[in-house]
Amino acid sequence: MKPEEYPEVRSWIESLTGSPDFVDFLTHNCSVGMWLAFSHLVNPEFIEIHGCILWERKYNRDRFEEWWQHLDGNVYAIENTLNRFVVADVVPCEESPENDSALADIADAIAGSWEHVLARTFPDRAFKVHVLSTDDGPTIVFHQACG
């Protein structure tokens, strides 16, 4: 879905004269803090703990150690468990075809960005970044590629 197709953005654009677009919508509706926070969502910090690559925001030492023990140090399983981001958890909205499409596009954009950040940060490793369709909505998962 293009931003201009989303009802909120389309309505805002149609209310103005000239040729406003989605960037103008963001300029009008977002503060520096919002832009900064979003930039760190699409360009996050990743850390390495015991060979596992994790999204720094989600890292909790005690929780990690619990999973490390529970999964017998299986890096793939640990990463696949801890590196999950449910888009609808941070973008609250009603269920509708437009919102479902928007959440899917948001997830795809974030996943694509994370794939590039992971490759840039860890150039000697290969990663799989997936967008899963779950009951909770689009969920981004990443882990190191096996083999």
Buried (B, 14 or more C-beta within 10 A) or exposed (E): BEBBEBEEBBEBBEEEEEEBBBEBBBEEEEEEEEEEEEEEBBEBEBEEBEEBBBBEEBBEEEEBEEBBEEBEEBBBBBBBBBBBBBBBEEBEEEEEEBBBEBBBBBBBEBBBBBBEBBEEBBEEEEBBBEBBEEEEBBBBBBBBEEE
